[in-house]
Amino acid sequence: MVDPPTVAESSSGSTATASEPVGPVPSARVGRPGRTERAHFIPETVVLPAGAQAPVQPAVTVDGQLKVPENVRHVGWWDGSAYAGDPFGRTVIAGHVDSANGSDGFFVRLKRVKPGDVVTLRAGENRLSYKVTAVQVVARQALATDSQAFDQSGAHRLVLITCTGDYRRDRGGYESNLIVIGKPLGLAR
């Protein structure tokens, strides 16, 4: 059932329905983004609590595996994850703990990160800092299915991932993954 149109009486005593304009219709204003417009960006640099920095490169998933940069001093932003500053989803950055020749990877430093520490992502003039809320060890085979590290629903979080535990050559790598989770400290700028 549809409600009948309302009737408005003009100053001259005539009536008009609410769907008929009374007088000229003003033109629409052209708006501008407000100062509160949320900034978001693809991270280009990650800064760990002690001030160590590494370049961040896009990392893709191939055959179900996240391909991080071969250079162990660089880290990879999963291109299926949230941008830094998005209102929801996880910004996922993964990197090597070491190399095949035994040199340390940039994310060996994650072993010293603890809750309360601050990690910052930057790109050009943009930046967003995160307070570490959790450090977890997850079995390698459970990373994608049980850890929620790649979940893109829910509140925005930063997720840093590297390898940890025993190295098992017969199984193709480390037994576990170290996951550092951070909550944004305000909005990206």
Rosetta blueprint (number, residue, H / E / L):
1 M L
2 V L
3 D L
4 P L
5 P L
6 T L
7 V E
8 A E
9 E E
10 S L
11 S L
12 S L
13 G L
14 S L
15 T E
16 A E
17 T E
18 A L
19 S L
20 E L
21 P L
22 V L
23 G L
24 P L
25 V L
26 P L
27 S L
28 A L
29 R L
30 V L
31 G L
32 R L
33 P L
34 G L
35 R L
36 T L
37 E L
38 R L
39 A L
40 H L
41 F E
42 I L
43 P L
44 E L
45 T E
46 V E
47 V E
48 L L
49 P L
50 A L
51 G L
52 A L
53 Q E
54 A E
55 P E
56 V E
57 Q E
58 P E
59 A E
60 V L
61 T E
62 V E
63 D L
64 G L
65 Q E
66 L E
67 K L
68 V L
69 P L
70 E L
71 N L
72 V L
73 R L
74 H L
75 V E
76 G E
77 W E
78 W E
79 D L
80 G L
81 S L
82 A L
83 Y L
84 A E
85 G L
86 D L
87 P L
88 F E
89 G L
90 R E
91 T E
92 V E
93 I E
94 A E
95 G E
96 H L
97 V L
98 D E
99 S L
100 A L
101 N L
102 G L
103 S L
104 D E
105 G L
106 F H
107 F H
108 V H
109 R H
110 L H
111 K H
112 R H
113 V L
114 K L
115 P L
116 G L
117 D L
118 V E
119 V E
120 T E
121 L E
122 R E
123 A E
124 G L
125 E L
126 N E
127 R E
128 L E
129 S E
130 Y E
131 K E
132 V E
133 T E
134 A E
135 V E
136 Q E
137 V E
138 V E
139 A E
140 R H
141 Q H
142 A H
143 L H
144 A H
145 T H
146 D H
147 S L
148 Q L
149 A L
150 F L
151 D L
152 Q L
153 S L
154 G L
155 A E
156 H L
157 R E
158 L E
159 V E
160 L E
161 I E
162 T E
163 C E
164 T E
165 G E
166 D E
167 Y E
168 R E
169 R H
170 D H
171 R H
172 G L
173 G E
174 Y E
175 E E
176 S E
177 N E
178 L E
179 I E
180 V E
181 I E
182 G E
183 K E
184 P E
185 L L
186 G L
187 L L
188 A L
189 R L
